[in-house]
């Protein structure tokens, strides 16, 4: 998020995340399946000629979620590996540590 004091807003982002709620009052075949009102708490800037990645998935109560993020932001994510892809000796140490984490440590 970038701070932009020149226009009076406190925060700015270039990512949109929406919960698409089911339209419970569909009276016509052309009525939208999802309907709602959205109010953003920060300024959202969508720039021309920027590649965006979008995701759309179903969650509980048949609600759908939509996310739109610049592709360049994906490059900032950490590199991750599945534990199942590690060599067996390392996988065993990691699994044993996670399975016994609370026994030897008093958090």
C-alpha positions as YAML, in Angstrom:
chain: A
units: angstrom
residues:
- id: 1
  name: UNK
  ca: [0.00, 0.00, 0.00]
- id: 2
  name: UNK
  ca: [1.25, 3.47, -0.83]
- id: 3
  name: UNK
  ca: [0.46, 6.59, 1.14]
- id: 4
  name: UNK
  ca: [-0.73, 9.44, -1.04]
- id: 5
  name: UNK
  ca: [-1.06, 12.61, 1.02]
- id: 6
  name: UNK
  ca: [-1.51, 14.89, -1.98]
- id: 7
  name: UNK
  ca: [-5.13, 13.84, -2.53]
- id: 8
  name: UNK
  ca: [-6.15, 13.53, 1.10]
- id: 9
  name: UNK
  ca: [-6.53, 9.75, 1.27]
- id: 10
  name: UNK
  ca: [-4.64, 7.82, 3.92]
- id: 11
  name: UNK
  ca: [-4.06, 4.59, 2.00]
- id: 12
  name: UNK
  ca: [-3.85, 3.34, -1.56]
- id: 13
  name: UNK
  ca: [-3.69, -0.14, -3.07]
- id: 14
  name: UNK
  ca: [-3.68, -1.71, -6.51]
- id: 15
  name: UNK
  ca: [-5.48, -4.91, -5.49]
- id: 16
  name: UNK
  ca: [-9.23, -5.52, -5.49]
- id: 17
  name: UNK
  ca: [-10.79, -8.26, -3.37]
- id: 18
  name: UNK
  ca: [-14.55, -8.78, -3.51]
- id: 19
  name: UNK
  ca: [-17.02, -11.20, -1.98]
- id: 20
  name: UNK
  ca: [-19.66, -11.88, -4.64]
- id: 21
  name: UNK
  ca: [-22.90, -12.50, -2.75]
- id: 22
  name: UNK
  ca: [-25.81, -14.48, -4.19]
- id: 23
  name: UNK
  ca: [-28.75, -12.44, -5.44]
- id: 24
  name: UNK
  ca: [-31.58, -14.02, -3.45]
- id: 25
  name: UNK
  ca: [-34.29, -12.19, -5.43]
- id: 26
  name: UNK
  ca: [-33.69, -13.31, -9.00]
- id: 27
  name: UNK
  ca: [-37.04, -12.67, -10.68]
- id: 28
  name: UNK
  ca: [-35.93, -12.95, -14.29]
- id: 29
  name: UNK
  ca: [-33.50, -15.22, -16.18]
- id: 30
  name: UNK
  ca: [-31.42, -12.15, -17.04]
- id: 31
  name: UNK
  ca: [-31.15, -11.04, -13.40]
- id: 32
  name: UNK
  ca: [-27.59, -11.11, -12.05]
- id: 33
  name: UNK
  ca: [-26.68, -14.22, -10.06]
- id: 34
  name: UNK
  ca: [-24.55, -12.10, -7.70]
- id: 35
  name: UNK
  ca: [-25.62, -8.71, -6.43]
- id: 36
  name: UNK
  ca: [-24.50, -6.39, -3.67]
- id: 37
  name: UNK
  ca: [-23.02, -3.08, -2.66]
- id: 38
  name: UNK
  ca: [-19.34, -2.52, -1.96]
- id: 39
  name: UNK
  ca: [-17.59, 0.30, -0.10]
- id: 40
  name: UNK
  ca: [-13.80, 0.37, -0.22]
- id: 41
  name: UNK
  ca: [-11.84, 1.61, 2.80]
- id: 42
  name: UNK
  ca: [-8.86, 2.72, 0.73]
- id: 43
  name: UNK
  ca: [-8.22, 4.19, -2.69]
- id: 44
  name: UNK
  ca: [-7.79, 1.54, -5.41]
- id: 45
  name: UNK
  ca: [-5.76, 2.43, -8.48]
- id: 46
  name: UNK
  ca: [-6.04, 0.28, -11.60]
- id: 47
  name: UNK
  ca: [-3.40, 1.34, -14.10]
- id: 48
  name: UNK
  ca: [-3.56, 0.95, -17.88]
- id: 49
  name: UNK
  ca: [-1.09, -1.43, -19.58]
- id: 50
  name: UNK
  ca: [-0.46, -3.35, -16.33]
- id: 51
  name: UNK
  ca: [-0.99, -7.11, -16.37]
- id: 52
  name: UNK
  ca: [-3.32, -8.25, -13.59]
- id: 53
  name: UNK
  ca: [-3.86, -11.77, -12.36]
- id: 54
  name: UNK
  ca: [-7.35, -12.64, -11.15]
- id: 55
  name: UNK
  ca: [-8.70, -15.48, -9.09]
- id: 56
  name: UNK
  ca: [-12.26, -16.56, -8.56]
- id: 57
  name: UNK
  ca: [-13.25, -19.27, -6.08]
- id: 58
  name: UNK
  ca: [-16.26, -20.55, -4.18]
- id: 59
  name: UNK
  ca: [-16.48, -20.30, -0.41]
- id: 60
  name: UNK
  ca: [-19.06, -21.21, 2.22]
- id: 61
  name: UNK
  ca: [-22.73, -20.32, 1.65]
- id: 62
  name: UNK
  ca: [-22.22, -20.40, -2.13]
- id: 63
  name: UNK
  ca: [-20.54, -16.99, -2.02]
- id: 64
  name: UNK
  ca: [-17.80, -16.41, -4.55]
- id: 65
  name: UNK
  ca: [-14.68, -14.36, -4.04]
- id: 66
  name: UNK
  ca: [-12.85, -12.42, -6.74]
- id: 67
  name: UNK
  ca: [-9.34, -11.05, -6.42]
- id: 68
  name: UNK
  ca: [-7.50, -8.85, -8.92]
- id: 69
  name: UNK
  ca: [-3.78, -8.19, -8.30]
- id: 70
  name: UNK
  ca: [-0.98, -6.83, -10.49]
- id: 71
  name: UNK
  ca: [1.18, -9.66, -11.80]
- id: 72
  name: UNK
  ca: [4.29, -7.83, -10.59]
- id: 73
  name: UNK
  ca: [3.04, -8.17, -6.98]
- id: 74
  name: UNK
  ca: [3.15, -11.95, -7.36]
- id: 75
  name: UNK
  ca: [6.92, -11.75, -7.85]
- id: 76
  name: UNK
  ca: [7.22, -10.31, -4.32]
- id: 77
  name: UNK
  ca: [5.80, -13.45, -2.70]
- id: 78
  name: UNK
  ca: [8.22, -15.75, -0.89]
- id: 79
  name: UNK
  ca: [9.42, -18.95, -2.53]
- id: 80
  name: UNK
  ca: [7.77, -21.97, -0.94]
- id: 81
  name: UNK
  ca: [8.25, -25.73, -1.14]
- id: 82
  name: UNK
  ca: [5.98, -28.56, -0.05]
- id: 83
  name: UNK
  ca: [7.39, -30.61, 2.79]
- id: 84
  name: UNK
  ca: [6.44, -33.72, 0.80]
- id: 85
  name: UNK
  ca: [8.95, -32.67, -1.89]
- id: 86
  name: UNK
  ca: [11.91, -32.49, 0.54]
- id: 87
  name: UNK
  ca: [14.38, -35.37, 0.90]
- id: 88
  name: UNK
  ca: [13.08, -38.04, 3.31]
- id: 89
  name: UNK
  ca: [15.68, -37.26, 6.01]
- id: 90
  name: UNK
  ca: [14.73, -33.55, 6.13]
- id: 91
  name: UNK
  ca: [11.02, -34.32, 5.81]
- id: 92
  name: UNK
  ca: [11.21, -36.59, 8.89]
- id: 93
  name: UNK
  ca: [12.99, -33.94, 10.98]
- id: 94
  name: UNK
  ca: [10.45, -31.25, 9.97]
- id: 95
  name: UNK
  ca: [7.47, -33.54, 10.54]
- id: 96
  name: UNK
  ca: [8.77, -34.73, 13.92]
- id: 97
  name: UNK
  ca: [9.41, -31.14, 15.00]
- id: 98
  name: UNK
  ca: [5.93, -29.97, 14.00]
- id: 99
  name: UNK
  ca: [4.19, -33.00, 15.52]
- id: 100
  name: UNK
  ca: [5.98, -32.56, 18.87]
- id: 101
  name: UNK
  ca: [6.22, -28.78, 18.92]
- id: 102
  name: UNK
  ca: [4.22, -28.17, 22.08]
- id: 103
  name: UNK
  ca: [5.61, -30.99, 24.19]
- id: 104
  name: UNK
  ca: [9.09, -29.62, 24.87]
- id: 105
  name: UNK
  ca: [8.24, -25.91, 24.74]
- id: 106
  name: UNK
  ca: [6.03, -24.00, 27.12]
- id: 107
  name: UNK
  ca: [4.56, -21.14, 25.09]
...
